[in-house]
């Protein structure tokens, strides 16, 4: 357990108020791990949060705050900072609503600005709804793209992280993606030697807080079946991926590949690798969520701030039922706290990649 005086201050963004995000926060609040791991507070809407607490039968009350420094979370008190001026108190549950999309964007950008200003240690986000974002005129499809623009970074990635027990040791397994929220037909055009190499660098930076500075072992997936089978099933491995891996190794990264995806994950969960660079969304997500859906956590890499997220969506079909699971939120806060603690130990901030120095313990 992290000593109470060292617990990171974590902003929980409510996400889409028509989904399960608010009630996940409300249900999780009674679980002590949420508060022993960190000092959480909510960036969202007080009325919605009070409704969620009534929905789950929570005994805590909402306390409005206007600064993260005033957050004093306890089993009985849920600090809430209003993250948007949009009135979402009467947004119906389980439906796409432009107001919910716009407010969710505001909750996120408010929390990002607090983190950039050094007022919070990390963000943990509850789910957005892409249709609601679109209805609100938000161009970006999800959290990752909004975070990157707001933080002013170009090289970024989403890592799906599974904490131990996965393989031997206590590092866990991270999966990064060269492409993310794009149509499958566009994947081949977007995978370049430069994009693959940049994700290897991001994977190295992402896993350093977990390895406490040790150079992470990174496996790079092939794109085609059997990693192209020597060019029989596609030559992207020969033309694009292998040169990127070679260039990364020349820079000092511990990268291997391309490796056929159908065997790569078996080797990874047995402890051969600390991270996997997947070529597209489902190649990485399906494998890791099959291994540990309830424990998988999203981490945005390449930012000057720490951000983790639950791995589930808005679940409109069960919103308001009070039955949404809390394990993913608790794991997301746990991972955020572990990243902050690891960064403190090795003396870095954010998750920006750095070229390996002579010592593998120096970023």
C-alpha positions in Angstrom: 0.0 0.0 0.0 1.2 3.5 -0.8 1.7 5.6 2.4 -1.2 8.0 2.8 0.9 11.1 2.7 2.3 10.0 -0.7 -0.9 9.0 -2.4 -1.2 10.7 -5.8 -4.0 13.2 -6.3 -6.1 11.6 -9.1 -8.8 13.3 -11.1 -11.6 11.0 -12.1 -13.4 12.4 -15.2 -17.0 11.4 -15.3 -17.2 10.6 -19.0 -20.6 10.5 -20.8 -23.3 11.2 -18.2 -25.8 9.0 -20.2 -23.6 6.0 -19.6 -22.4 3.9 -16.7 -19.4 6.2 -15.8 -21.1 8.1 -12.9 -22.5 5.0 -11.3 -19.2 3.1 -11.6 -17.6 6.0 -9.6 -20.4 5.8 -7.1 -20.2 2.0 -6.7 -16.4 2.0 -6.5 -16.3 4.8 -3.9 -17.3 2.4 -1.1 -14.4 0.1 -2.0 -11.4 1.1 0.1 -8.8 0.3 -2.6 -9.9 3.4 -4.5 -8.9 5.6 -1.6 -6.0 3.7 -0.2 -4.2 3.8 -3.5 -4.8 7.5 -4.3 -6.6 10.7 -3.3 -9.4 10.7 -5.9 -11.8 13.4 -6.7 -14.4 13.7 -9.5 -14.4 16.2 -12.4 -17.9 16.1 -13.6 -21.4 17.3 -12.6 -22.7 17.3 -9.1 -26.3 16.6 -9.9 -25.4 13.6 -12.0 -23.1 12.3 -9.3 -25.7 12.6 -6.7 -28.2 10.7 -8.9 -25.6 7.9 -9.4 -25.0 7.6 -5.6 -28.8 7.2 -5.1 -28.9 4.6 -7.9 -26.3 2.4 -6.3 -27.4 3.0 -2.7 -24.2 4.7 -1.8 -24.0 6.3 1.6 -21.5 9.0 0.6 -22.4 12.6 -0.1 -21.1 14.9 -2.8 -18.9 17.8 -1.7 -18.4 20.6 -4.3 -14.9 21.9 -4.5 -13.4 24.6 -6.8 -9.8 23.5 -6.5 -8.1 20.0 -6.4 -6.2 21.1 -3.3 -9.5 21.1 -1.4 -10.3 17.5 -2.2 -10.6 15.5 1.0 -12.0 12.1 -0.1 -13.3 9.7 2.5 -15.8 6.9 2.6 -18.5 9.4 3.3 -17.4 12.3 1.1 -17.0 12.4 -2.7 -15.3 15.7 -3.7 -16.6 17.0 -7.1 -15.2 19.8 -9.2 -17.7 21.1 -11.8 -16.0 20.4 -15.1 -18.5 22.0 -17.6 -21.0 24.8 -17.8 -23.4 22.6 -19.8 -26.5 21.6 -18.0 -26.7 17.8 -18.1 -28.8 17.2 -15.1 -31.8 16.0 -17.2 -29.8 14.1 -19.9 -31.7 10.7 -20.3 -29.7 7.6 -19.5 -28.8 5.2 -22.3 -29.1 7.5 -25.2 -26.9 9.5 -27.5 -27.1 13.2 -26.5 -25.1 16.1 -27.8 -25.1 17.7 -24.4 -23.5 14.7 -22.8 -20.9 14.5 -25.5 -19.9 18.2 -25.1 -19.9 18.0 -21.3 -17.7 14.8 -21.5 -15.2 16.7 -23.6 -15.3 19.6 -21.1 -14.7 17.3 -18.1 -11.7 15.9 -19.9 -10.2 19.2 -21.0 -10.7 20.6 -17.5 -8.8 17.7 -15.9 -6.1 17.9 -18.6 -5.5 21.6 -17.8 -5.3 20.8 -14.1 -2.7 18.1 -14.7 -0.7 20.4 -17.0 -0.7 23.0 -14.3 0.7 20.5 -11.8 -2.5 20.6 -9.7 -3.1 16.9 -10.0 -0.8 13.9 -10.3 -2.8 11.8 -12.8 -6.1 11.5 -14.6 -8.3 8.4 -14.7 -11.1 8.7 -17.2 -14.5 7.1 -17.4 -15.9 6.2 -20.9 -16.9 8.6 -23.6 -19.5 7.8 -26.3 -18.2 8.5 -29.8 -21.6 9.1 -31.3 -22.4 11.7 -28.6 -19.0 13.4 -29.2 -19.9 13.5 -32.9 -23.3 14.9 -32.2 -21.7 17.7 -30.2 -19.5 18.6 -33.1 -16.3 17.2 -31.5 -14.0 16.1 -34.4 -11.9 13.7 -32.3 -13.2 10.2 -31.9 -12.1 9.6 -28.4 -10.0 10.4 -25.3 -6.6 9.7 -26.9 -6.9 12.2 -29.7 -8.3 14.9 -27.4 -5.5 14.4 -24.9 -2.8 14.6 -27.6 -4.2 17.9 -29.0 -4.7 19.5 -25.7 -1.2 18.5 -24.5 0.3 19.6 -27.8 2.0 16.3 -28.7 2.2 14.5 -32.0 3.9 11.2 -31.1 1.5 9.4 -28.8 -0.2 6.0 -28.4 -2.7 4.2 -26.3 -1.3 1.3 -24.3 -3.5 -1.4 -22.9 -1.9 -2.6 -19.7 -2.5 -5.7 -17.7 -1.0 -5.8 -14.2 0.4 -8.9 -12.7 -0.1 -11.8 -12.5 0.9 -12.0 -16.2 4.1 -13.9 -16.6 6.8 -14.0 -13.9 7.7 -11.0 -11.9 5.7 -7.9 -11.1 6.0 -5.8 -14.3 2.8 -6.8 -16.1 2.3 -6.5 -19.8 1.7 -3.5 -22.0 0.3 -3.5 -25.5 0.7 -0.4 -27.8 -0.8 0.1 -31.2 0.7 1.6 -34.3 -2.8 2.5 -35.5 -5.8 2.9 -33.4 -9.3 4.3 -34.2 -9.2 3.9 -38.0 -10.9 1.8 -40.5 -9.1 -1.5 -41.1 -8.7 -0.7 -44.8 -6.5 2.3 -43.8 -4.1 0.3 -41.6 -1.7 -0.7 -44.4 -1.2 2.9 -45.5 -0.6 4.2 -42.0 2.0 1.7 -41.0 5.5 3.1 -41.9 9.0 2.4 -40.6 8.8 5.8 -38.8 5.4 5.0 -37.2 6.5 1.6 -36.0 9.8 2.9 -34.6 8.1 5.7 -32.8 5.8 3.2 -31.1 8.8 1.2 -30.0 10.2 4.3 -28.4 6.9 5.0 -26.7 6.6 1.4 -25.4 10.1 1.8 -23.9 9.1 5.0 -22.1 5.7 3.6 -21.1 7.1 0.5 -19.3 10.0 2.2 -17.5 7.9 3.1 -14.4 6.9 -0.6 -14.2 10.4 -1.9 -14.7 11.9 0.8 -12.5 14.3 1.9 -15.2 15.3 -1.5 -16.6 15.2 -1.5 -20.3 11.9 -3.1 -21.3 11.8 -6.1 -23.6 9.6 -5.1 -26.6 8.0 -7.5 -29.1 6.8 -6.1 -32.4 3.9 -7.9 -34.0 3.7 -8.8 -37.7 0.9 -7.4 -39.8 0.0 -10.3 -42.0 -0.7 -14.0 -41.1 2.4 -15.8 -40.0 4.2 -12.4 -40.1 4.0 -12.6 -43.9 5.7 -16.0 -44.2 8.7 -14.6 -45.9 6.6 -12.5 -48.3 4.1 -15.2 -49.3 1.2 -13.5 -47.5 2.4 -9.8 -47.8 5.7 -8.0 -47.7 5.0 -5.3 -45.1 7.1 -7.2 -42.6 10.1 -7.2 -45.0 9.6 -3.6 -46.3 8.3 -1.8 -43.2 8.4 -3.6 -39.9 11.7 -5.4 -39.9 13.6 -2.2 -40.9 11.9 -0.3 -38.1 12.9 -2.9 -35.5 16.5 -2.9 -36.8 16.6 0.9 -36.6 15.2 0.8 -33.0 17.8 -1.8 -32.0 20.5 0.4 -33.4 19.2 3.2 -31.1 19.6 0.9 -28.1 16.0 -0.4 -27.7 15.5 -4.0 -26.7 13.1 -4.8 -29.6 12.3 -8.1 -31.3 10.3 -8.8 -34.4 8.3 -8.9 -36.5 6.7 -11.9 -34.7 3.5 -13.7 -35.8 0.7 -12.4 -33.7 -0.8 -15.8 -33.1 2.3 -16.9 -31.1 3.5 -13.6 -29.9 1.0 -13.2 -27.1 1.5 -16.7 -25.8 5.2 -15.9 -25.4 4.4 -12.5 -23.8 2.1 -13.8 -21.1 4.7 -16.4 -20.2 7.1 -13.5 -19.4 9.3 -13.3 -22.4 8.4 -9.7 -23.1 7.3 -6.7 -21.1 5.5 -4.9 -24.0 4.0 -5.7 -27.4 3.7 -3.3 -30.3 0.6 -4.3 -32.2 -0.2 -3.1 -35.7 -3.9 -2.3 -35.2 -6.6 -1.9 -32.6 -8.1 -5.4 -32.5 -4.8 -7.2 -32.9 -3.8 -6.0 -29.5 -7.2 -5.5 -27.8 -8.7 -8.9 -28.5 -5.7 -10.7 -27.1 -5.2 -8.7 -23.9 -8.9 -8.4 -23.1 -9.3 -12.2 -23.5 -6.5 -12.7 -21.0 -7.8 -10.3 -18.4 -10.8 -8.1 -19.4 -11.7 -7.0 -15.9 -8.1 -6.0 -15.1 -7.1 -4.3 -18.4 -6.4 -0.6 -18.2 -5.9 2.0 -20.9 -2.8 4.2 -20.6 -2.1 7.1 -22.9 1.6 7.3 -23.7 3.7 10.2 -25.0 2.0 12.9 -22.9 3.5 15.2 -20.4 0.9 14.0 -17.9 -0.2 10.6 -16.6 -3.6 9.3 -17.8 -5.2 5.9 -17.3 -8.7 4.8 -18.2 -11.2 2.0 -17.7 -11.1 -0.5 -20.6 -14.9 -0.7 -21.0 -17.4 1.6 -22.8 -20.4 3.6 -21.8 -22.7 0.4 -21.7 -25.8 2.4 -22.5 -27.8 -0.9 -22.2 -27.3 -1.1 -18.5 -26.9 2.5 -17.6 -29.1 3.3 -14.5 -29.3 -0.3 -13.4 -26.7 0.1 -10.7 -25.0 -3.2 -11.9 -21.9 -1.8 -13.7 -18.7 -3.5 -12.6 -16.1 -1.4 -10.7 -13.0 -3.5 -11.1 -11.7 -1.7 -14.2 -11.9 1.7 -12.5 -10.1 0.4 -9.4 -7.4 -1.2 -11.6 -7.1 2.1 -13.6 -6.5 4.1 -10.4 -4.1 1.4 -9.1 -2.1 1.7 -12.4 -2.1 5.5 -12.3 -0.8 5.4 -8.7 1.9 2.9 -9.7 3.0 4.9 -12.7 3.3 8.1 -10.5 5.2 6.1 -7.9 7.5 4.6 -10.5 8.2 7.9 -12.1 9.1 9.4 -8.7 11.6 6.5 -8.1 13.3 6.9 -11.4 13.1 10.6 -11.6 10.9 11.3 -14.7 7.5 12.8 -15.4 4.9 12.2 -18.0 5.4 9.4 -20.5 7.5 11.0 -23.3 10.0 8.7 -25.0 13.7 9.2 -24.6 16.6 7.7 -26.4 18.3 5.1 -24.2 21.4 6.4 -22.4 24.5 4.5 -21.6 22.8 3.2 -18.5 19.5 1.5 -18.9 18.3 3.2 -15.7 18.7 6.7 -17.0 15.9 8.2 -19.2 
